[in-house]
Structures are given as structure tokens and as C-alpha cells.
Amino acid sequence: MAIQVGDKAPDFELKDNHGATVKLSDFRGSKNVVLLFYPFAFTGVCTGELCEVRDNLPKFSDRDTQVLAVSNDSIHTLRVFAEQEGLEYPLLSDFWPHGEVSRAYGVFAEDKGCAVRGTFVIDKEGVVRWTVVNALPDARDLNEYVAALDTL
């Protein structure tokens, strides 16, 4: 079961596409976080969603928000994907232990070996304020989570 609105967001520590360690708790007290779980780099729907975020980054930075995108790909795959698509926000690898963070948020599809499309808007205190979980083939609507940021 996915993390619910009002729950404290589980902290995590993952490597980004440059090999740097990113901890969710590093943003507490300073920035909201939009945490996007996606199945795999280089797939059609995932590429479309992440490029839409890229094209709308001011909508997040203007709302004092950090975007963190998480997949079960390796950091090496994420590095090439980010370079190819011009993604300048952190792509985090939940590769090993495989899917540990995705499981903590309740969005890991055991039968597929990857995360489904879970989105969590987390406030500066580390509390989940909005969430949606979509099935693998169903793209998310960026405007929905931007609107959720406006309520913080």
C-alpha cells in the first residue's frame, strides 16, 4: 500500500545520476519535494513525463520545490538518459538493494521488478501532502502536482 497523505515521508539515501548521495531529509526545513517514481529510463511514457518536468522546472523552483525522480535503473543508465534528454534535476537510482525505496513508498511492482508511477508532494516538514499512483502505462498530469504545491 502506498504512503498516504498526512504520513511522514520515509527518509532515504540514494545515489543520483552523477554518483552523488541524495537524502530526502537534506531538504527538510528548506524545500518542498516532488518525488516521482517511474518504471524505466528510455521508455516512451517515462521519457515524455520527465521531459515535461524538464520543460516546466520554473513551476517547481518558483514554488521552492526540488524535483527528485526515482527509478530502479543503475546510476550509469540514468547518467546517459539525463545527458541524452537534457534532464538537469536529480535522477535517483533505487537499483540496489533493488527497489528498497520504491517498496518503502508502496510503489514497487514485484511482478514487473520496477516502480509504478507514484508521485508524492512532500512539504518542508517531511509530510506527504498530496499523492497519486498510476499504473505503468498511465502518464501523470504535471498540472495536478503543481496545483498541489500551490496549497502548501
KERO-969061 format. One record per atom (N, C-alpha, C): x, y, z negated. Coordinates in steps of 0.1 Angstrom, whole numbers, padded with zeros to 4 digits, always signed. Example, Ala and Ser with C-alpha at 12.3 -4.5 7.8 and 13.67 -1.06 7.14 Angstrom:
2
+0132-0057-0078/+0123-0045-0078/+0132-0033-0078/+0128-0022-0071/+0137-0011-0071/+0129+0000-0079/
//
This chain:
152
+0008-0012+0000/+0000+0000+0000/+0009+0012+0000/+0006+0022+0008/+0013+0034+0010/+0012+0043-0003/+0022+0051-0005/+0022+0061-0016/+0010+0070-0013/+0004+0075-0024/-0008+0083-0022/-0006+0097-0027/-0015+0106-0022/-0015+0120-0026/-0015+0121-0042/-0007+0129-0047/-0006+0130-0062/+0005+0122-0068/+0010+0112-0061/+0021+0103-0066/+0034+0111-0065/+0043+0108-0074/+0057+0113-0073/+0064+0105-0062/+0070+0112-0053/+0077+0106-0041/+0089+0098-0046/+0090+0085-0043/+0102+0078-0047/+0114+0084-0041/+0124+0086-0050/+0137+0091-0046/+0144+0080-0037/+0153+0085-0029/+0161+0076-0021/+0174+0083-0017/+0183+0074-0013/+0196+0079-0008/+0199+0071+0005/+0199+0078+0016/+0202+0071+0029/+0212+0079+0037/+0219+0072+0046/+0229+0079+0055/+0221+0085+0067/+0226+0097+0071/+0220+0103+0083/+0228+0099+0095/+0224+0104+0107/+0230+0101+0120/+0244+0105+0121/+0249+0112+0111/+0263+0116+0111/+0271+0109+0100/+0264+0100+0093/+0271+0092+0082/+0271+0099+0069/+0264+0111+0068/+0264+0118+0055/+0252+0113+0047/+0254+0113+0034/+0244+0108+0024/+0233+0119+0022/+0221+0115+0023/+0209+0125+0021/+0201+0118+0010/+0198+0126-0001/+0190+0122-0011/+0177+0131-0012/+0166+0125-0013/+0153+0133-0014/+0154+0142-0026/+0160+0138-0037/+0160+0147-0049/+0169+0159-0047/+0177+0159-0037/+0185+0171-0034/+0177+0183-0030/+0164+0181-0025/+0156+0191-0021/+0146+0197-0032/+0146+0189-0043/+0137+0193-0054/+0140+0207-0059/+0130+0215-0061/+0132+0229-0066/+0135+0239-0055/+0139+0234-0043/+0143+0244-0033/+0135+0243-0020/+0131+0231-0016/+0124+0230-0003/+0113+0219-0004/+0102+0221+0004/+0093+0211+0007/+0099+0201+0016/+0094+0189+0017/+0099+0179+0027/+0088+0173+0034/+0090+0172+0048/+0081+0164+0056/+0089+0152+0059/+0085+0140+0054/+0091+0128+0055/+0084+0119+0066/+0090+0117+0077/+0084+0110+0088/+0091+0096+0090/+0083+0086+0088/+0088+0072+0091/+0084+0069+0105/+0093+0063+0113/+0089+0060+0127/+0096+0046+0130/+0090+0039+0139/+0094+0025+0142/+0109+0024+0148/+0111+0030+0159/+0125+0028+0165/+0128+0039+0174/+0141+0043+0174/+0147+0053+0183/+0145+0047+0198/+0145+0057+0207/+0144+0054+0221/+0131+0048+0226/+0121+0047+0218/+0108+0042+0223/+0099+0054+0226/+0090+0052+0235/+0082+0063+0241/+0075+0071+0231/+0067+0066+0222/+0059+0074+0213/+0068+0080+0203/+0078+0073+0198/+0087+0079+0188/+0095+0090+0194/+0100+0089+0206/+0107+0100+0212/+0098+0112+0214/+0086+0110+0218/+0077+0121+0220/+0074+0128+0207/+0072+0121+0196/+0069+0127+0184/+0081+0135+0178/+0093+0129+0179/+0104+0136+0173/+0109+0148+0182/+0106+0147+0195/+0109+0158+0203/+0099+0170+0201/+0087+0166+0198/+0077+0176+0194/+0081+0183+0181/+0086+0176+0172/+0091+0182+0159/+0103+0191+0163/+0112+0186+0171/+0124+0195+0176/+0119+0208+0182/+0109+0207+0190/+0104+0219+0197/+0096+0229+0188/+0093+0224+0176/+0085+0232+0167/+0092+0234+0153/+0105+0232+0153/+0112+0234+0140/+0109+0247+0132/+0108+0258+0139/+0104+0270+0131/+0091+0269+0123/+0082+0261+0128/+0070+0259+0120/+0073+0253+0106/+0084+0245+0105/+0088+0239+0093/+0098+0249+0085/+0108+0254+0091/+0117+0263+0084/+0110+0275+0079/+0100+0280+0087/+0093+0292+0082/+0084+0289+0070/+0082+0276+0067/+0074+0272+0056/+0083+0266+0045/+0096+0269+0045/+0106+0265+0035/+0106+0250+0034/+0106+0243+0046/+0105+0228+0046/+0116+0222+0054/+0121+0211+0049/+0130+0202+0055/+0123+0190+0061/+0126+0187+0074/+0121+0175+0080/+0131+0164+0079/+0127+0153+0074/+0136+0141+0073/+0129+0130+0081/+0135+0124+0091/+0129+0113+0099/+0136+0100+0096/+0129+0090+0093/+0135+0077+0088/+0130+0066+0097/+0140+0058+0102/+0137+0046+0109/+0146+0035+0104/+0144+0023+0109/+0152+0011+0105/+0163+0008+0114/+0166+0018+0123/+0178+0017+0132/+0191+0020+0124/+0202+0016+0130/+0215+0019+0124/+0219+0034+0126/+0228+0039+0118/+0232+0052+0120/+0239+0055+0134/+0245+0045+0139/+0251+0046+0152/+0240+0048+0163/+0230+0040+0162/+0219+0042+0172/+0213+0056+0170/+0211+0060+0158/+0205+0073+0155/+0213+0085+0160/+0227+0083+0159/+0236+0093+0164/+0234+0095+0179/+0234+0085+0186/+0232+0086+0201/+0219+0091+0205/+0208+0086+0198/+0195+0091+0200/+0194+0106+0198/+0199+0111+0186/+0199+0125+0183/+0206+0133+0194/+0218+0129+0198/+0225+0136+0208/+0218+0136+0221/+0212+0125+0225/+0205+0124+0238/+0193+0134+0238/+0186+0134+0227/+0173+0142+0227/+0175+0156+0221/+0187+0159+0216/+0189+0173+0210/+0182+0175+0197/+0182+0164+0189/+0175+0165+0176/+0185+0170+0165/+0182+0181+0159/+0191+0187+0150/+0187+0187+0136/+0177+0179+0133/+0173+0176+0119/+0178+0162+0115/+0179+0159+0103/+0184+0146+0099/+0176+0134+0103/+0182+0124+0110/+0176+0111+0112/+0183+0102+0103/+0175+0096+0094/+0180+0087+0083/+0178+0073+0086/+0188+0065+0083/+0189+0051+0086/+0185+0042+0074/+0174+0035+0075/+0169+0026+0065/+0172+0012+0069/+0184+0011+0075/+0188-0002+0081/+0192-0013+0071/+0200-0009+0061/+0204-0019+0051/+0205-0013+0037/+0199-0019+0027/+0191-0031+0028/+0179-0028+0037/+0177-0037+0046/+0167-0034+0057/+0153-0031+0052/+0149-0018+0055/+0136-0014+0052/+0133-0011+0037/+0143-0010+0029/+0141-0008+0014/+0133+0005+0011/+0136+0016+0018/+0129+0029+0015/+0115+0028+0022/+0114+0022+0034/+0101+0021+0040/+0092+0012+0031/+0097+0002+0025/+0089-0006+0016/+0085+0002+0004/+0094+0010-0002/+0091+0018-0013/+0079+0028-0011/+0078+0032+0002/+0067+0041+0006/+0055+0034+0011/+0056+0020+0012/+0044+0012+0016/+0042+0013+0031/+0052+0015+0039/+0050+0017+0054/+0058+0007+0062/+0064-0003+0056/+0072-0013+0063/+0063-0024+0068/+0063-0027+0081/+0055-0038+0087/+0064-0050+0087/+0062-0059+0077/+0070-0071+0076/+0070-0080+0089/+0059-0081+0095/+0058-0089+0107/+0065-0083+0119/+0068-0070+0119/+0075-0063+0130/+0089-0060+0127/+0092-0060+0114/+0106-0056+0110/+0109-0042+0111/+0099-0033+0110/+0101-0019+0111/+0091-0011+0104/+0093+0002+0102/+0083+0011+0096/+0072+0014+0106/+0060+0016+0101/+0049+0021+0109/+0050+0036+0108/+0041+0044+0114/+0042+0058+0115/+0036+0065+0102/+0044+0065+0092/+0039+0071+0079/+0045+0085+0078/+0036+0095+0074/+0040+0109+0072/+0037+0113+0058/+0046+0119+0051/+0044+0123+0037/+0049+0138+0036/+0040+0147+0032/+0043+0160+0029/+0046+0161+0013/+0058+0164+0010/+0062+0164-0004/+0066+0178-0008/+0060+0183-0020/+0062+0196-0024/+0076+0198-0031/+0079+0210-0035/+0092+0213-0041/+0095+0206-0054/+0084+0201-0060/+0085+0194-0073/+0086+0178-0071/+0086+0174-0058/+0087+0160-0055/+0074+0152-0056/+0063+0159-0054/+0050+0153-0055/+0044+0152-0041/+0038+0141-0037/+0032+0139-0024/+0019+0147-0024/+0018+0156-0014/+0006+0165-0013/-0003+0162-0001/+0002+0154+0008/-0006+0150+0020/+0001+0138+0026/-0007+0129+0032/-0001+0118+0038/-0010+0112+0049/-0004+0106+0059/-0012+0098+0069/-0003+0087+0073/-0009+0075+0076/-0002+0064+0081/-0009+0059+0093/-0002+0059+0104/-0008+0055+0117/-0002+0041+0121/-0009+0034+0129/-0004+0021+0134/+0007+0024+0144/+0015+0014+0148/+0027+0015+0156/+0024+0023+0169/+0013+0020+0176/+0011+0027+0189/+0005+0041+0188/+0001+0045+0176/-0007+0057+0175/+0001+0069+0171/+0003+0079+0180/+0011+0091+0177/+0004+0099+0166/+0012+0107+0158/+0006+0116+0148/+0004+0130+0155/-0005+0137+0148/-0007+0151+0152/+0001+0161+0144/+0011+0167+0149/+0020+0176+0142/+0013+0187+0135/+0002+0192+0142/-0005+0203+0136/-0012+0199+0123/-0015+0186+0121/-0021+0182+0108/-0011+0184+0096/+0001+0180+0098/+0010+0181+0087/+0015+0195+0085/+0016+0203+0096/+0019+0217+0095/+0008+0224+0087/-0005+0221+0090/-0016+0226+0082/-0015+0223+0067/-0011+0210+0065/-0009+0206+0051/+0001+0214+0044/+0012+0218+0050/+0022+0227+0044/+0016+0240+0041/+0007+0245+0048/+0001+0258+0045/-0007+0258+0032/-0010+0247+0027/-0018+0246+0015/-0009+0246+0002/+0004+0245+0004/+0014+0244-0007/+0016+0258-0013/
//
